[in-house]
Amino acid sequence: MGSCCSSNKIVKETFDYPDGGVYIGDLENHLPHGRGTIKWPNGALFEGQFIDGKKTGKGVFRWNDGSYYDGYFVNDVFHGYGEYCWTDSKIYKGNWSNGEMEGEGEMLYPDGKIYKGCFKSDKKDGQGEMMWPNGDKYIGLWKKGQQHGKGVLIDYKGNREEAIWNKGKKQ
């Protein structure tokens, strides 16, 4: 009359990854698919969404050293908006592309500095603004993580100095 079984049914089960990670969550076609959690023997943990066995969608990855990423993944890499916190408490909030900081973002440094602007290949690149805890700030261009091109320094008193920078050095 008809089949009563389906091989792609979503069920809560476990799946063992080759790197020692153990997945608990939804499976489809014998792969993680839907919501689930991976725990590794070293204490690292991922909780979030999966498609065809890969982290895809919203998720939180916590490493055993205390660092974490909370954001979006595509095919196991950071992609879309996310927040990464390093062990030294440096925090990046912004866009990611293929696992790298890319596009608009904000970096909060442990010493109180704040950078807001463009990133390319994990570095400050393009238009951006760096603010120091004492109230000084730089507004201008960056390249490969350094001030590079036209910019203005504004001290905490409001004094402005326009200049050209080359690889982080004022010309």
Disulfide bonds with the S-S distance in Angstrom:
none
